[in-house]
C-alpha cells in the first residue's frame, strides 16, 4: 500500500543545531495523525518539509508516492486539491465557522481570528487528497474549533489523509486516529491516543491535605492502602500513589475521616494524553530549533 505521507530518517539542520534528527512518520488515506510536542520540538519543520516549502538535509519524503524534493510541483498540486464544485461546501463551512459576514468584508477590517478562519475554510473546501495543517486551532474560538474538528472528520471519512500539529492534546485525543510525540527533533512515542496515554502509567490517588502538618499522616495512610510510597509534589503539597483499583478512593476517604484529616484536593486521577505529552517530551534539553 502506498502511504499518503511517508517520511523516513528525516533530518534538518539550521546552522549547527538539528531541528529534526531522524524522524519517521506515516499517514494513510482517510487517517488523521496529530503531531504533539513542546515549542521547538520540530513540528513546524516537519510541516514545512512535507508541504514542499523546505528541503531536508537527509532522509526520504513522499506524498502519495511522489518525492517531495524531486516532484515538488506535483506534491503542491496534491496539497492544493481539485474539487470540481466546492461552492456549497464552502458556504456551509463559512456558516459553521461563523464567518459568513466576514467573508464579504475587506481584509483590513478582519480580526486575526477571522483571517485565520477564512484561510482554513479555503483550504478545507477544495477536497485535497492530503491536508497538512500547522496548529490550525490557534486563535480560533470554541465555535470555530468545533467546526474545524467536524470538517477534518468529514474529509478523513472521504479518504483525505490529514496531518496536523496542535498545542492542545485534548483536541488531538478527540480527533486523531494516531498521535506522534516529538521532542528535540525525534519521535519519542507514536500510536493511538489511548495507547500513548497508557505509557504515562496507571491511575493514581491524589491528596492535598488542608494542613501541611498532616502530610506525614496522609503518606502513611496511602502506603498502608496501596503498599507503595507516595510521591510528593513540593509545589502543590499534593501526595500521589498508583492506584489501579478505583475502590481504593472510598477506602481512603473513610481512613481520612477517621483520622480527622481535611483535604483541599482528593480524587482518583486518570492519566490523560496531556500527561503523556508532559511526561515524555518536557524534559531538560539543550538548544531547540524548528
N, C-alpha and C positions, 0 to 999 in steps of 0.2 A: 504494500500500500504506500502511495506517495503522501508524505506528510504535507499539510498545508503550509506549515512553517517548520523549519528544522535548522538548528544551529549546533555545530559540533566543534568543540575546542575553541570557542570564540575568545579572542584576545584583542584588547585595545589598550594602547598606552598613550598618555598625554605627558610629554616631557619624560621624566624618569619614573612617573607613577603609573601603575596599572589600574585602569578603570574596570577592565574585565580580565579575568585570569583563568581562562579555560571553561567558559560557560557552555553547557549542553542544554538544549531546550527543544521541545517538540509540541506542536499544536495540530490536532486533526481537524478535518472539516466537521462543522457542527459542534465544536468543543469551545468552551470558554476557559482560558487559563489566565490567572492573575499573578503578576509579579509583585511581591511584597518585600519590604526591607527598609532600613533607615535611609535618610538622606545621604547621598553619596555612595550608596551600595553598588550602583551601576545600572539601575533600572532604565534611566533615560538614555544611557549609552546603548543598551540593547535595542531600545525602540528606534533610535536614530539609524542604527546599522540595518535593522530589519526593514526599515522604511526606505532604504537606499539613499539616505541623507548623509551617511558617513561610511567609511570603509574599515573593515577590521584589519589589524596587523597580522593576524593569523587565524586559522580556522576556516570552516566551510559553512556558508549560509545559503539556504534556498527557500523560496516562496513558491508553492505549487510546483516544485521541481525545477524552477528556474533560478540560476545562480544570481544572487543579489549584486555581485561585482561585475560579472560578465554580461548579464542581461538586465541591466538597471532599468531600461525603458519598459520592458515587459513587466517587470515587478511593479513599477509605479502604475501601470495600467490595471493590474490586478487589484491594487490597493484603491484605485480611484473608483472602480465599479462601473457597471454598464447597464443599469436597469432601464428598460425602454420607456416606461411612463411612471416616474416617481411622484408625480404631482399629488395624487390623493394621499399617498403615504406621507409626503412632506407636510401637507395641510394637517393631517392627523397628528403628526409629531409636534408641529408648532402649537397646536391646541393643548396637547398633553404636557408640553414644557411650559405652557402659559406664555407663549411668545407670539401669538397671532398678531397682536397690535404692534409689538416691537418690530416685526418683520417689515412694516411699512414706514418706519421712522429712519431718519438719517443716522449713519453710523456714529457720528459725533454725539448724538443725543442718547446713545445707549449706554447702560452701565456695563462694567466689566463682566458681570454675571450674564447679562443679556447677550453680549457679544460672544461669550464662550458657548452659551446655549445655542445660538444660531449657527455657530460653526459646527457644533455637534450634530444638529439637525441636518445640515448639509451633508455631512459625512455618513450619517446613518440612513439617509434617504436613497442613496444611489445603488444599493444592493451589491456591495463589494464581496468578492469571494473570500477575501481576507481583510479583517478590520483590526488595526493596531491603534490603541488609544493610550496616551500618556496622561495619567491622572485626570480622566475625563470628569470626575465628580468634584474636582477642585473649584470652589467658588459657586457651586450650584446650591439652590435652596432645596428644601425637602421635596417639594413637588417635582422639580426638575430631576433630582436624583432618582426618584421613583420612576419617572418617565424614561430615564436612561436605562435603568435595570430592565424595564419591560421591553424596550426597543432591542437591547442586546439579546435578551432571551428569544425574541421573535426571530432575529437574524440567525442566531445559532440554530434554532429549530428548522430554519430553511436551508441550513447547510453552510452558513458562513463560519469560518474559523476566526475566533476573537481572542486577541491577546491584549490585556490591559494592565496598567500599573495603577496602584492606589495606595494612599496612606491610611486607608480605613479597612482593617482586617474584617470588620463586621460586614462591609459591603461585599468583600470577596467571598466570605463564608456563605452568603445567601445567593450568590450569583455564579461563582466559578465552579467548574467541574473538577479542576485541579488548581493547585497553587504551587508556586516556586518561590522559595525564600532566598533572597540574595544578600550576601554580606561580604564586603571587601572584594567585590568582583567575582564571587563564586556562588554557585547554587549550593546552599548548605542543607536544604531539605526540599522535597518535592513530593506531591501526591494529592489525593483528595483532601479537602479541608479537614475532615474529621480524623483522617489518618495522621496528618501532620500535627493536629492538635493533641493527639494521644501521646506524641513524643514528649510533651511537656510533663506528663505524669498523670497520676490518678487524682481523684477529688481530694480535698483537704478540709479539715476543720480549722476555722479561723476564729480566734477570740482576742478581743482587746478589752482588758479589764478596765472598769471605771477608775480604779485606784492603782497607780503604778506599783504600790507595795504588794498588791495581790498577784503580781506576775509569777512569783515562785510557786504559789499555791496552784495557780492555773496550770502551770507547767507540769506539776506533779500529777494533777488530775488527768491531763491529756496523756501522759505517759502510762498511767495505770489503765486507762481505757484502751489504748492502742498498742502499747508496747514499744512505741517509738519516742525518740527525743525530739521535742518541738523545736522548730526554728524560730528565731526572734527577729522581727523587723524593728531595728532600733529607731527608725524614723517615725513609725506609727505606734510602736509599742505593742503591736499585734503578735500573737503566737500562732503558729500553724503546724499541723501534723497530718501526714497522709491518712486518709480515711475512706477506704473503698466501700464500707458498709454505711448506708445513709441512716440506719437506726442508731448509729453512734451519736448523732446530733441530739436526739431526745434523751439519751443516757447522759450526755454532757450537761444538758440543761438541768436535769434533776440533781446531778452532783454539785453544780454551781449554786443552785438554790439552797441545798442543804448546808453548803459551806458559807452561805450568806455573801457570795461574791457577785457584785453587779458588773455589767458589761456595757461597753459602748458599741462594740461590734461582736456579733455571734452568728455563725452560719456555716453551711456546707458549701464550699466554693468548688464549682465545676470548672476545669480548665477550658479556656477559650482559645480561638485562633490568635487573638491579640496576645495572650500569654505566651503562645508558642513563638510568635514573631519576636517578642521581647527576650525570651529565654535563649533563642537560637541565633539571634542576629545582633542584639545590642550588647556587644562585648567590647572590652578595651581594644582600641585599634590605633594604628598609626594614621598616616595621612590618607584620606579618602578623596577620590575624584569621581566625576561622572554622575 
